[in-house]
Amino acid sequence: MNKDPLHNLKDELDKELFQNIEITSQKRSIMSKIQKQKQKKSFNWNMILNVGIAAAIIFIVSILGSSYLPKDELAEDDHIEKNQEPEDENEHSAFIPEDELKEKMEEEKKASQGKKRPSPVREEEPDTSTETTKPVEEEKEEKEPVEKVSLASPSFDFSSIIQNPGEFKDQASQGILFGSGIKIGDTYDSVVEKYGDVKFATFYEGTPVYSLGDDYLLSFTEKEGGTLYNSGVKYNKNSSVNVNQVINALGDPYYFFNAMDDELLLIYYVGEFQVAMRVEGLYKLEDNTGNNAYKVEGVDLKAKVVRVELTQKTMDKQYLTKDVRFISEEDRIKPMKFNDTWFTQAREKVVAYDDVEDVTLKKFDAEASLSFQVKVKEGTTAERGKELTDELIQEITRISEQDTGEERVWDYFACSVLVTSTPQLILEGYGTNNYGRKLTDVPFGEKPHQTTGTYPPEIKWHEF
């Protein structure tokens, strides 16, 4: 036992100071410091890594959100984010747990999807909000239907037949007369709707006929109603298209003489329809039935086409002629000229009677039609008027045959007679016979007439 008092005091102080302290070895002390340093470094790295992941996620979300948010909202968000960014980089040490960050991101995503956002394309379109503020009157004006405008009435040119033969036949096969735009079977109302007011022209065979413009005639099954069954072109005596041109354009037609209307027709069949063209000029007929039905024997290629009609097929081919002889210049018979001396001599005999005051002559239709007027004294009977007229016609016939030989004057001329007693009309009579035609180069309406039966022709009288 150490007797040194100071030494004993030192031992007691050391014992009291270190009795509760665990004294580690130097090796352990060094290892503890190294571990603490690692922990410190590991904590700092994890904190930085977590902040970087959070920033990357926020950046991705902001990119995705930009496709939904309007530009003004994005700009506002960017402004808020900039204001919330710490100025000191050391402040990034504030750590947000990853689970809480994901929950926050999910909430923001749901909130952004719940809003109505325009598409990115519509973002760049001009603002159309002013459209909702249009006055009510302006909207009503926009909704009102546009007033229907009727088409102008079409026109027809006969030359279109030979200039557009393919189109002419194609439209006809569909029931459309070239250029009219109207089909057989169309209703009256549809035609009026298309072209406006269609003017009523006349009745033909009991059905109404309407004018469309200056050129077309339309026949409907009812007046101001029904359906179209005949589409035609009005008669045009100034047509420049002849039979030869039509044949070259459309091919060989069938020929038909319509005794009822005293006209020669060219007939073309196109699909379920037929085109009939009226011809005026030289032609020759052959009476082969005895029932006023005439077969067409010859046609002049220079005869004019003056009317066109389109209908459903109605004519039977057995009544039509396909092969005809084309009339040449040598076949032409020059029209007889009426010699005024024939009338003068016949008049002298008739006016010699006491009951006759005067006899006059007028010529019509290029001298193809003669009109006689017999003026008798007051009190003359109708029977006496007929006797005086018959004598006048007989005298003209007898005198003319001295100059014409075999040619007969009434084969070339039609006549009408008026018997008057001033100022009263007593008799009216006609000596026209339309059963046949003589070949001539005189246009239609000016052709000589070929009579049948009695010669000179018997006058058909009408008494007043």
LINKANOR-V164980 format. One record per residue. N is the residue number from 1. SS is DSSP state (H for helix, E for strand, - for the rest). PHI is phi in whole degrees, -180 to 180 (NA if undefined). Layout:
{{N,SS,PHI} {N,SS,PHI}}
//
This chain:
{{1,-,NA} {2,-,-79} {3,-,-90} {4,-,-75} {5,H,-62} {6,H,-66} {7,H,-65} {8,H,-65} {9,H,-64} {10,H,-63} {11,H,-65} {12,H,-68} {13,H,-65} {14,H,-65} {15,H,-66} {16,H,-68} {17,H,-76} {18,H,-110} {19,-,-68} {20,-,-105} {21,-,-109} {22,-,-86} {23,-,-92} {24,-,-94} {25,-,-78} {26,H,-65} {27,H,-66} {28,H,-69} {29,H,-63} {30,H,-66} {31,H,-64} {32,H,-65} {33,H,-64} {34,H,-64} {35,H,-64} {36,H,-62} {37,H,-66} {38,H,-63} {39,H,-61} {40,H,-63} {41,H,-67} {42,H,-63} {43,H,-64} {44,H,-66} {45,H,-67} {46,H,-62} {47,H,-65} {48,H,-66} {49,H,-63} {50,H,-63} {51,H,-65} {52,H,-65} {53,H,-64} {54,H,-62} {55,H,-65} {56,H,-65} {57,H,-65} {58,H,-62} {59,H,-64} {60,H,-65} {61,H,-63} {62,H,-65} {63,H,-67} {64,H,-65} {65,H,-69} {66,H,-66} {67,-,-78} {68,-,-112} {69,-,-83} {70,-,-63} {71,H,-60} {72,H,-66} {73,H,-69} {74,H,-62} {75,H,-64} {76,H,-67} {77,H,-64} {78,H,-60} {79,H,-66} {80,H,-66} {81,H,-63} {82,H,-65} {83,H,-68} {84,H,-86} {85,-,-67} {86,-,-68} {87,-,-74} {88,-,-98} {89,H,-63} {90,H,-67} {91,H,-72} {92,H,-68} {93,H,-70} {94,-,-67} {95,-,-98} {96,-,-109} {97,-,-58} {98,H,-64} {99,H,-64} {100,H,-66} {101,H,-64} {102,H,-64} {103,H,-62} {104,H,-64} {105,H,-64} {106,H,-63} {107,H,-64} {108,H,-65} {109,H,-65} {110,H,-65} {111,H,-65} {112,H,-71} {113,H,-73} {114,-,-75} {115,-,-89} {116,-,-84} {117,-,-127} {118,-,-68} {119,-,-67} {120,H,-58} {121,H,-67} {122,H,-73} {123,H,-62} {124,-,-89} {125,-,-74} {126,-,-63} {127,-,-66} {128,-,-107} {129,H,-64} {130,H,-69} {131,H,-66} {132,H,-75} {133,H,-103} {134,-,-67} {135,-,-62} {136,H,-63} {137,H,-61} {138,H,-67} {139,H,-66} {140,H,-64} {141,H,-64} {142,H,-70} {143,H,-81} {144,-,-66} {145,-,-65} {146,-,-71} {147,-,-65} {148,-,-71} {149,-,-109} {150,-,-73} {151,-,-73} {152,-,-68} {153,-,-63} {154,-,-75} {155,-,-127} {156,-,-127} {157,-,-120} {158,-,-59} {159,H,-67} {160,H,-65} {161,H,-63} {162,H,-92} {163,H,-87} {164,-,-132} {165,H,-63} {166,H,-65} {167,H,-68} {168,H,-60} {169,H,-70} {170,H,-64} {171,H,-66} {172,H,-62} {173,H,-66} {174,-,-96} {175,-,86} {176,E,-116} {177,-,-74} {178,-,-46} {179,-,86} {180,-,-80} {181,-,72} {182,-,-120} {183,E,-105} {184,-,-58} {185,-,104} {186,-,-66} {187,E,-81} {188,H,-59} {189,H,-63} {190,H,-67} {191,H,-69} {192,H,-64} {193,H,-64} {194,H,-80} {195,H,-114} {196,-,84} {197,-,-66} {198,-,-108} {199,E,-81} {200,E,-71} {201,E,-108} {202,E,-168} {203,E,-105} {204,E,-133} {205,-,54} {206,-,85} {207,E,-119} {208,E,-77} {209,E,-120} {210,E,-119} {211,E,-96} {212,E,-115} {213,-,69} {214,-,-96} {215,-,-119} {216,E,-103} {217,E,-122} {218,E,-118} {219,E,-107} {220,E,-111} {221,E,-74} {222,E,-139} {223,-,-77} {224,-,52} {225,E,178} {226,E,77} {227,E,-122} {228,E,-79} {229,E,-122} {230,E,-145} {231,E,-118} {232,E,-132} {233,E,-109} {234,-,-63} {235,-,-58} {236,-,-135} {237,-,-70} {238,-,-94} {239,-,-59} {240,-,-102} {241,-,-95} {242,E,-112} {243,H,-61} {244,H,-61} {245,H,-66} {246,H,-66} {247,H,-63} {248,H,-64} {249,H,-85} {250,H,-110} {251,-,96} {252,-,-71} {253,-,-94} {254,E,-92} {255,E,-120} {256,E,-146} {257,E,-103} {258,E,-89} {259,-,-66} {260,-,-64} {261,-,-104} {262,-,55} {263,E,-146} {264,E,-98} {265,E,-123} {266,E,-97} {267,E,-117} {268,E,-122} {269,E,-97} {270,E,-133} {271,-,62} {272,-,-91} {273,E,-125} {274,E,-135} {275,E,-109} {276,E,-116} {277,E,-118} {278,E,-81} {279,E,-117} {280,E,-126} {281,-,155} {282,-,-81} {283,E,-157} {284,E,-126} {285,E,-115} {286,E,-124} {287,E,-81} {288,-,-114} {289,-,-126} {290,-,79} {291,-,-118} {292,-,61} {293,-,-102} {294,E,-112} {295,E,-90} {296,E,-77} {297,E,-104} {298,E,-147} {299,E,-140} {300,E,-84} {301,-,-64} {302,-,-93} {303,-,-63} {304,E,-88} {305,E,-93} {306,E,-115} {307,E,-156} {308,E,-134} {309,E,-135} {310,E,-124} {311,E,-144} {312,E,-65} {313,-,-61} {314,-,-129} {315,-,-94} {316,-,-84} {317,H,-63} {318,H,-67} {319,H,-98} {320,-,-110} {321,E,-115} {322,-,-99} {323,-,-100} {324,-,-132} {325,E,-95} {326,E,-83} {327,E,-75} {328,-,-100} {329,H,-63} {330,H,-70} {331,H,-79} {332,-,-70} {333,-,-110} {334,-,-66} {335,-,-65} {336,-,-72} {337,-,-91} {338,-,-80} {339,-,-86} {340,H,-63} {341,H,-67} {342,H,-62} {343,H,-69} {344,H,-59} {345,H,-68} {346,H,-67} {347,H,-64} {348,H,-58} {349,H,-71} {350,H,-76} {351,-,-70} {352,-,-71} {353,-,-75} {354,-,-66} {355,-,-86} {356,E,-109} {357,E,-91} {358,E,-166} {359,E,-135} {360,E,-125} {361,E,-132} {362,E,-128} {363,E,-111} {364,E,-130} {365,-,52} {366,-,53} {367,-,70} {368,-,-87} {369,E,-127} {370,E,-111} {371,E,-121} {372,E,-106} {373,E,-127} {374,E,-109} {375,E,-95} {376,E,-112} {377,-,-74} {378,-,-62} {379,-,97} {380,-,-70} {381,-,-78} {382,H,-65} {383,H,-63} {384,H,-66} {385,H,-63} {386,H,-65} {387,H,-64} {388,H,-65} {389,H,-66} {390,H,-57} {391,H,-66} {392,H,-62} {393,H,-65} {394,H,-64} {395,H,-66} {396,H,-62} {397,H,-64} {398,H,-64} {399,H,-68} {400,H,-66} {401,H,-67} {402,H,-68} {403,H,-99} {404,H,-96} {405,-,69} {406,-,-75} {407,-,-72} {408,-,-110} {409,H,-61} {410,H,-83} {411,H,-80} {412,-,-118} {413,-,-129} {414,E,-102} {415,E,-140} {416,E,-133} {417,E,-134} {418,E,-120} {419,E,-111} {420,E,-126} {421,E,-129} {422,-,-49} {423,-,-99} {424,E,-98} {425,E,-90} {426,E,-98} {427,E,-136} {428,E,-138} {429,E,-141} {430,E,-132} {431,-,-112} {432,-,-79} {433,-,-126} {434,-,-105} {435,-,-76} {436,-,-158} {437,E,-129} {438,-,-92} {439,-,-61} {440,-,-158} {441,-,-105} {442,-,-88} {443,-,-60} {444,-,-59} {445,-,87} {446,-,-127} {447,-,-79} {448,-,-70} {449,E,-109} {450,-,-101} {451,-,-92} {452,-,-128} {453,-,84} {454,-,-69} {455,-,-137} {456,-,-65} {457,-,-61} {458,-,-74} {459,-,-80} {460,E,-98} {461,E,-99} {462,E,-134} {463,E,-93} {464,-,-110}}
//
